[in-house]
Amino acid sequence: MTVIGLDVGYSNLKIAVGEAGAAPQVLVRPAGAAPLDRLGERIGTGLPQDAVIVDIDGQPWAAAVEPARLEGWQRSLHADYAATPAYRALVTAALVLADRPVVERLVTGLPVEQARDPRRREALRRTLIGRHRTERGGFEVGEVRIVPQPVGAFVDLLWSDLDSETLARIEEGTVLVLDAGYYSFDWAVVVAGELRCGASGTSLEAMSVLIERAAGLIAEQHGGRPQPLALEAALRRGREHLLVLGKRVLLQPLLEHAAREVGGVALEALRQALRREVTNVDLVLVTGGGGALYKRQAAELFPGAQVLLARDPVGANARGFFRYGQR
Amino acid sequence: MASAESGWRVVVRIGSGQPELRAALADLPSRARAERLRQLALVGLYSLRCGASVTASERDLQSPPADAAFTARRERLMRALTVEGE
């Protein structure tokens, strides 16, 4: 049985694909998607070599490209992302990249607040299920499961190289999963292995806000205009510097500064939400593209809890969705 | 005149379609990248010849040891994780 764990983020498209019972292949691509005529041409090539070209409502779209390469195109950054043509283009691109004509089961996530809404789940299921036609042939998706986003990272933790004490904390205690995504900062509470939806939630003080703030700090300190897209691209590539008006600016101190401000707001919303539901947190799992920036603050907020950063925070949800789908 | 040892010159574009390779080369000075790329290609070729690439891609590097008790505990947790309306 072919299973895909699909995490269509605002910044990255993450795909874990493989046969149930085996380890998945994990693919990570930038999550830019727009009509093809918005894609800047690479000098000397004449072709958008690394874009996946898909058909959306009869129009060619370029998907899985750096958002910074899209000219005159405003990316969707709102709660209805999963209903946009860009999202559909990324789903189709994911199926092309996974390259399996028949997918028996596809598992994906929604922000915690949206995953509670049956209408949103059903709308997304209709987008994903069935036949997807592309220039590379048809791709059939048989069954779709939709879970709250942080469930992916939790399942991925179960499949990581756990020591006995950590496994015992998961079995007996309270686990808090923090997913610092680009659009939303989600948390989920798992008590003795059971997901507690009432104590789980979402804040929009997420990476997009943090990156905007860090880009603003760079402009204040070094001049020029804020360049959040350039900063995002630098982070995706693991760069330590950003070129600003000819100078190399070290990113980490600026990101940490922005994280203290933005992360503080998100974690306060989390603390308020947990106040009535949860007495003690025994283990905190931090994941998502911005996970590393939130880890220290999470440790301060939950003294005594074991705080873990997912080994590969960007791909953790997709891997976990894949494992969830092989049940 | 080119000598017998001059070899081939291959211009390779490494775009965002190969993020892992880009990351592996990004921090190197540009002159060192070609040598690193040759080393990585040799490792890949060796893996293909020895059949190691198949094993490496299929093996889950994160998977815990195949311990029956551990697996049973994990399966219990997976079963308990029921998501409403999934």
HADDOCK unambig.tbl for C-alpha pairs under 7 A between the chains (distance, minus, plus):
assign (segid A and resid 22 and name CA) (segid B and resid 58 and name CA) 6.86 0.50 0.50
assign (segid A and resid 23 and name CA) (segid B and resid 58 and name CA) 5.76 0.50 0.50
assign (segid A and resid 23 and name CA) (segid B and resid 59 and name CA) 6.12 0.50 0.50
assign (segid A and resid 23 and name CA) (segid B and resid 60 and name CA) 4.93 0.50 0.50
assign (segid A and resid 50 and name CA) (segid B and resid 15 and name CA) 6.85 0.50 0.50
assign (segid A and resid 50 and name CA) (segid B and resid 16 and name CA) 6.70 0.50 0.50
assign (segid A and resid 50 and name CA) (segid B and resid 17 and name CA) 5.38 0.50 0.50
assign (segid A and resid 145 and name CA) (segid B and resid 86 and name CA) 5.12 0.50 0.50
assign (segid A and resid 146 and name CA) (segid B and resid 86 and name CA) 4.85 0.50 0.50
assign (segid A and resid 147 and name CA) (segid B and resid 83 and name CA) 6.52 0.50 0.50
assign (segid A and resid 147 and name CA) (segid B and resid 86 and name CA) 5.66 0.50 0.50
assign (segid A and resid 158 and name CA) (segid B and resid 74 and name CA) 6.49 0.50 0.50
assign (segid A and resid 159 and name CA) (segid B and resid 62 and name CA) 6.93 0.50 0.50
assign (segid A and resid 159 and name CA) (segid B and resid 63 and name CA) 5.74 0.50 0.50
assign (segid A and resid 159 and name CA) (segid B and resid 64 and name CA) 6.74 0.50 0.50
assign (segid A and resid 160 and name CA) (segid B and resid 62 and name CA) 4.96 0.50 0.50
assign (segid A and resid 160 and name CA) (segid B and resid 63 and name CA) 5.49 0.50 0.50
assign (segid A and resid 160 and name CA) (segid B and resid 64 and name CA) 6.06 0.50 0.50
assign (segid A and resid 161 and name CA) (segid B and resid 62 and name CA) 5.78 0.50 0.50
assign (segid A and resid 161 and name CA) (segid B and resid 63 and name CA) 5.93 0.50 0.50
assign (segid A and resid 161 and name CA) (segid B and resid 64 and name CA) 4.54 0.50 0.50
assign (segid A and resid 162 and name CA) (segid B and resid 64 and name CA) 6.84 0.50 0.50
assign (segid A and resid 193 and name CA) (segid B and resid 77 and name CA) 5.44 0.50 0.50
assign (segid A and resid 193 and name CA) (segid B and resid 80 and name CA) 5.89 0.50 0.50
assign (segid A and resid 193 and name CA) (segid B and resid 81 and name CA) 6.24 0.50 0.50
assign (segid A and resid 194 and name CA) (segid B and resid 80 and name CA) 5.79 0.50 0.50
assign (segid A and resid 194 and name CA) (segid B and resid 81 and name CA) 5.41 0.50 0.50
assign (segid A and resid 195 and name CA) (segid B and resid 81 and name CA) 6.25 0.50 0.50
assign (segid A and resid 237 and name CA) (segid B and resid 23 and name CA) 6.45 0.50 0.50
